[in-house]
Amino acid sequence: MRALAAIGWIFGMSYRGSSRYLSAFGMALSRMSIWRDVQERARQLERERYWKPVRVVGVDGAYVRGWGKTQPVLVVVDMGTGEPITVGYVDEKDPQAVKRFLEPLVQRLGISVMVTDDLASYKPVAEALQLEQQICQFHVRRWVGQSVHELKASLPPEWIGVAEEVHQILRDLPPEGDRRLVAMSRQFPPSSWGQAGHPLSPVDKLRSMIVRLAENWAKFRVFDWQEGVPWTNNPTEQVIGKMKMRARTVRGYKNWSGMASGLMVAGVGVA
């Protein structure tokens, strides 16, 4: 009966609606009883995952409406099962807050790899916690593709081929890709950027992109030598999608406790 109550809520029913639908099966439950069932289901999920070893996790941020405004949430997903491990009231743009939240999880669960998008705040966290970081290829290819498309409209003709080669290297992900990118960066003339009256030119922007890719090359290819590491963070984004879909139908979370429970239950779904 408790499982049916939680499933009704996951499918988008309000607590009152869940109460009415259960009454059709001869089960009399008040909306507050169903609310408590959803909270208990979330606590049960947390207990099941508290000591379960996890080697590879996906980490991503989300913003959910609660107590009058949008609230930051950090979601941690087991990349082996695709299910959420926990959620935190943490802004992913704050590396110190992310580190404080993840550190006990890393120590307790034995995490060794984190899959993230290319947000700059994740890099110092991975280094501080001594984790391998796989940067989601979907995010990298999207911003590089957009950048190359925009740069080609303003680059001198002799540099367009270089931009296209950078894009191709990222698509192929060759083991020696970082060396090729470094060699390309050395072909550029001295930059005048930073001097009075000299903004960042399209050629300077292309070089900056090449250097950034070369510096992070190893983080693009962890999936090549680490078993069980996906090359995108799609499982985490799918969990967040479930959470957001249910959050949009909730009248509004009143506090973090209710939001955390609702997000965990919605993230798991009916599996």
Secondary structure by P-SEA (a helix, b strand, c coil): caaaaaaaaaacccaaaaaaaaaaacccccaaaaaaaaaaaaaaaaaaaccccccbbbbbbbbbbcccbbbbbbbbbcccccccccccccccccaaaaaaaaaaaaaaacccbbbbcccaaaaaaaaaabbbbbccaaaaaaaaaaaaaaaaacccccaaaaaaaaaaaaaacccaaaaaaaaaaaaccccccccccccccaaaaaaaaaaaaaaaccccccccccccccccaaaaaaaaaaaaaaaaaccccccaaaaaaaaaaaaaccc
